[in-house]
Amino acid sequence: MQADLVLKNGLVFTSKGIVEADIAVNEEKVAKIAKGPNIPKGVKTIDCRGKIILPGLIDPHVHFRDPGETEKEDFYTGSCAAAAGGFTLVADMPNNQPPTSTVDAFKSKVKEACSKAVVDFCLYAGCGAENMTEMAYLAGEGAIAFKTWMYLSSPFSNLLAVKDFKEVIQIFTNTSKLGVPIAVHAEDAETIEQATTLLKSSGRKDPAAHSESRPASAEVKAVRVCLDAAKKTGVTLYLLHLTTKGAVEEVKAAKSWGVKVVAETCPHYLFLTEEAILQLGAYAKINPPLRGIEDQKALWGSLVDTVIDCIGSDHAPHRKREKEEGREDIWLAPSGAPNIEVSLPLMLTKVNKGVITLARLVELMSTNAAKLFNLYPARGTIDEGAQGSFTVVDLKSDYKIRADHLYTKAKECMLFDGWMVKGRAIYTIVRGSVVMEEGVVVGSRGFGRFTPRGLTQRRSHSVS
């Protein structure tokens, strides 16, 4: 037998630990993990000597802006950025124009993304008061999770948000019955609106006003509401981009009670504090905002002790001119920053420093997301029969992050330009095909495949 692809001489991260071995991929799946003469020859062979072969990384939280705001990003540039960052699969959020909250909008987005994507992708479906009858059909189309905002006020609020606790319970109940997770942007709108009104009335327009308008109490209050609703309904709750010590403590307690909750944080909260918005202004305006050092320490502690389960980039690109509008008035700038190309090198730097283990990084950036989306063990691990998607990393590579080398359209808004890191993706391999090699994206537009949620009845794996 001749394999489609052979990775030779690598250190392979398997479910049984790191082993020195070769990997043969045939028809998109891992055909054999072995050494030397026990491995078939490959149509294409890559020497991975001195490199570590990880399960293909998964980013569970991106905003590729397609359709609706493709001048900021589209599925081609966004997925090129994903490939450059070592990600083989991304999960895109539903707050597009129009929102991905109807079957027609969902199908249209799948079609558009399939024509552009370089890496594989999943889609969230938005849910709110006006599309509850669509939820079963959206689940049938393969939505990997539903996404809602807490009491959001926007033109699309009825399709993307809940306005009170009664609607929270209704949405959570629906998703629980469908066997699909509910992802929540957990910040209490009433707290934010009161703080914002007070700050604006006092004439505050400085960058710090943004942080003060979204206090830690807003996150903690919303997290409590969500955990209470999850306990009542039995839904799998995915809490997005946690930032505070208080929220981490609430999640830890809820897990001890048996609540099915999966928690996420993001690189910007792990590597930047609220001081960054004073230095970078509107470029560091993010929702929820950057926090203080004690909150950041709590996040790192929760990564180690498994309270936080996933790292999502929350890749949220904007144009430079939009961010510049906040130079004199922070309220005028949009929130969000592009992070998908730097998530892995930042985290590998911490692996090199001994802050977290490589095994924990794999859980946070691959395995746990695969389990959440019911794609494990086809994804999120390297075993015979699993999908042939890998992230090959060089832990010893020291280099400087350079915004002008990025693939995202929002490169001018990069928060980590000039940072020194150690460790990077050398190859990104999707279903046995190389889509990134030595920092250069070589995958074809449209190669990426829509990946629907795995069928619940087939398998169920708890997130560790």
N, C-alpha and C positions, 0 to 999 in steps of 0.2 A: 504494500500500500504506500502511496505517496501522499503526504499531507499537503494541504494548501499553504500552511505556514508552520515553521519550526522556530521556536525561541531556544537558543542553545546556551548552556553554561551559566544560566541565571540562578539567583537565589529566589526561589519561588515561595510566595506566601500562601500556604494552603491552610485548610481548616485544622490540620494537625501540626501546624507550625511552619517555620521556614526550612526548606530543604533545598540542597543543591541539585538541580535537575534540569532537564529539557522539557519543553511542552510542544506537543504536536496538535495543531488545530485543523480540523477537516469539516467541511460543510458547516462552518460557523461555530462549531462546538469543540471543546477540549476532547481530543480523541485519546491522548495518552500523556501521562507524566512519568518520565523515566530518565535513565541515564544512558549515554553512549549508544551501544549497538542495539539497545532495546527501543530506540526511537526511530521512526521512519524518516526518510529524506523528505525535504520540503521543496515545493515549487519556489518558495521564498524562505530564506533562512536569515535570522538576525542573531548575531553574537551578543549576548547580554552579560558577558563576563564582568564581574564587579558591580553589577546592577541588581536591583531588587524588583521582582515582578509582582505587582499587587493586583488584586481583583479590580476590574475597571471601576474608577471612581464615579460616584453619583452625586450630583448637586440637586438636592430636593427643593430648591427655592431660587428661581430666576424670573426675571421680567425682561423678555426679549422684545417687547413693545410691538409685536407683529400679530394682528393688524392694528392700524390706527395711528401709530407714531413712529413709523419706520425711519424717519429722519434721525431719531435717537439711536435706534438699533433695529435690526431685523433678524429673522431666523438664520440667515446666512452668516452675517457678521457675529451674531451672538454665539452661534454654534462653532464658528472658527475660534472665537475666544475660549469657548469651553474646551475644544480640542487642544489648544495651546496650553491650557491650564491643567491638562491631564484628565479631563472628564469625558467619560464615554456615554453617559446618559444624563439628561437634565429634565427637570420637571418645571414647566412654565406656568406662571400664575394667570388668573382669569381676568384681571382688571385691564382689559384692552378696550378699544373702541371699534365695534360694540363689545360689551362684556361677554365672556364665554359662559353665558348662563342659560342659553337655549340650545336645543339640539342643532338647529340650523347654524348658529354661530360656532358651535363646537366642531361640526363637520367642516365648515369653511376654514377654520383655523388649522385643522388636521391637514387639509388639502394644501393650504398655503405653506405650512411648515415642511411638509413632505417634499415640496419642490425646491426647498432651500437648505435644509438641515445637513450638516456634515457629520454630526453625531446623533445617536438615537435620542428620542425625547418622549416624555409623558406630558399630559395636560391635566391641570386642575379644572374643575368646573365651579363657577361662582354660584353661590346660593344666598337667597334672601326671601323676603316676605312674598314677592310676586312670582317666584318660579318654583315653589314647592311641588307643584304638579309635574314639573319637568324633571325632577331629580332622578326618578327611577329610569327614565329614558337616557339621561346623561350618564348614569352608571352603566347602562347597557351599551353605550357607545365607547366605554373604556376609560372614563375619567378615573384617575388614580386616587383622587381625594376631592372633597368639596372644600371650598374656601369661603370664609365669611369674615366680615369686620364687625367689631362691637359698636353698634349704635352710630354708624358712620352717616354723615350728612354730605350727600353728593348727588349729582344728577342721576347716578345709577344706583342709589342707595337701596332701592327696593329689590334690585337684582343681585346685590353683592353684600348686603348687610342686614343685621337684625336690629330692631329698634327697642326691644325690651326683653325681660327675662322669659316671658311667655313664648316669644318667637325663638329664643335660644333653645328652649326645651323642644319646641316643634321641629326645628332644624336638626338638633341632636338626635331626636327620636327617629326622624326619617333616615338619617345617615346610618344609625345603628341597625335599623331594619334591613338596610341595603348592604350591610357588611362593608361599608366604605368609611375611611377615616374622615373626620372633620378637622380642617386646619383653620386656626383662628389668629387673626391679628388682635391681640388682647391688650387694648388700652381703653380705659373708660372715657367716653366722649364728653360726658358731663363735666368731669374733673378738668379735662383739657380746655373745654369751651370757657369755663369760669376763669381759669388761669390766663388764657389768651386774652379774654375781654379786659381783665384787670391790667395786664401788661400793655396792651395797645392803648388803653385809656390814659395810661400814665406816660405815653409817648415813647415807649421802648421800641427800638428798631434794631438794636445791636444783636450780634450772633448769639450771645448767651441767653437772650430772651426766648429763643426757640427751645433750649433745654429746659428753662424754667416753666415754659408753657405745657410741658408734658412731664410732670413730676413722676418719680418712682411710684408714688401712691396710685397713679392712674393705671400702671401696669399691674401692680399687686391686686388692686380691687377687681380688675377684669379677669385676672387669672383665677381668683377665688370663685367668681361667678361661673367660669367655664368648668372648673374642677367640680363644683357642686352639681352642675348640669350633667357632666360626664358620669358622675357617681349615680345620679338618678336614672340615667337612660342607658348606661352600659356601653356607650359609644367609645370608639378609639379616638382620643383627642390628641391632635398634633398642635402644640403650642409653638408658634413661630417666634423667631428672633427675641428670645428672652434676654433681658439686660440687667436685672436687679437681683440683689441678694435676697430680698423679700420674696420674689417670684420663685427663685430656686428653692427656698425653704418650703414654700407652699407645695411645690411639685414633689419634693422629697417626702413630705408628710402624706400626700395623696397616694404616692406609689406604695407606701407602707400599708395603706388601707385597701390596696388592691384596685385602685382606679386605673383604668387603662389609658395612661397618658404617656406620650412621647414628646420630649422637649428638644428644642433647637436653639442654638445661638449662632452668631456670625463672626467672621474674622475681624470686622471693624470694632466690635465690642471687646474682643479678646486682646487687640493690639493697640487700640486708641482709647483715650479717655476724653472727658468733657473739655480738657484743655485744648484739644485739637480744633474745636470750632472757633476758639479765640485766635488760633494761628492760621487756620485755613478758611475761616469764614463759612460762607454758604456751601462750599465744596464738602464740608463735613456736616451739613444739615441732613439728618437721617431720621426716619421714624421707625421705632422709638429712638430718642436721642442717645448720644454717647453719654456714659455715666462716669462716676468717680472711681477712684482706685479701689475702694473697698468692694464695690459691686464687681469690678473686674476680677479681683482676687477670688470672690465667691464663684464666678463663672468658671475660672480655671480649676478650682477645687471640685466643682460639680462635674467637670469633664473627667477628672480622674476617678471619682467615686461613682460614676455612671448615672448620676441624676439627669444630666443632659445627655441626650442620645445621638443627636445629629448636628453636623455643621452645614449650614446652607450659606451660600455667598450672599443671598439677597441682592444679586446683581441687578442694579436699578439705574440704568444709564440715562443721563440728560445731556443736553447741549451746553457747551461752555457759556454761551450768551445768556441762557436761562439762569445758570448759577450766578453769573456776574450781576444779574438784576438784584441779587440779594446783598450786594456790596454795601449799599447805603441803607437798605431796608430788608432785613432778613426774612420778613413775611412774604416777600415777592418771589423768592427762590423756591423751586421744587425740592422735595426731599428724596434722597437716594444717592448711591454711588456705585461705580462699576468695580466688582471685586473678583470675578470668577477666575481671572488669569493669575491672581496672586494668592488665592486661598491655600493651595497646596504648598508652595514654597515657604509661606509664612509658618504653616503648621509643621513642615519638615524641619524648619529651623528649631522649633521647640523640641522635636524628637531628638535632634542632634545635641541639644542642651540637657536632655534627660528630664524634661518637664512632663512629657507624656511618652508612652511607649509606642512603637510602630504598630503593635497589635491594637492598641486603643484607637490610633488614628484610622486604621482600616475599618473598625467598627463605626466610628463617627462619620466617615466620609464614603462608605460603601455599604457594608453589611447591614447596618441598621436601617438605612433608607430602603434597601432591597426588601427587607422584612416588612417595613411599614407599608410598602406598595404591593406586597404579596408577590414579589418577583424572585424571592429566595427559594431554593438554592441555585436557580438558573443564573442569577446574578448575585454579586456580593461575596462570592467565594471562588476559589480556583480548585476545582475537582473535575475528574473525568465525567463528561456529560454536561458540565456547565457551559454557559456561553463563552465563546473565545474572545472576551473583551478584557483588556489589561491596561494597566498604567505602569510603565517601566520607569523607575526612578533612580536617580544618581544621588545618593545621600551626601556625597562628598563635594558636590559642585557648589562653590562659592561664587556668587555674582550679585550685581546690583540691578534692582528692578528699574527698568527704563520705560516710562510711559510711551515714548515714541516707538517702542518695539511691539506694542500691544495691537491686538486685532479688533478690539471693540471700537465702535464709532465714538465712544465717550472717553477716549484715552486722555484727553486734556483735563478730565475731571478726576483722574486717578489720585487716590489718597496716599499711596505708598511709593510714589516716585522717588527714586534715589535710595531706598532702603536696601541695606545689605542683607542677604538671606543665604542659607546653606541648605541645599537640596532642591531638586527640580524634576519635573517629568521630562524624560528623554524620548519616549515613544508613547503615543496614545493609539491603542489598537481596538477597533470596534468590529466585533464579529469576524475576527481573523484578518481584517484589513487595516493597514497602517494609515491613520488619518493625520498624525503629526509625528515628525521626525526631527529631533534636535532643534526644537523651537519653531520649525517651519510647518505650517499646515499644508498637507499634501492630499487631504481627502477631497472628494468631489462634492459639489453642490448637489443636494438631493440624495446623497448616499444614506443619510440618517433616516431611521425608520421610526414610525409611530409605535410606541409600546403601550398597549392598554394594560390596565390593572390586571394582575393575576387573579384567577377565579378563586374566591374565598373557599369554596368547598374542596378545592384540590389540596390545599395545604395551609397551615397556620403556624407561624413562627413568632415567638415573642421577641421583642427588641430587648437586647441586653445592655 
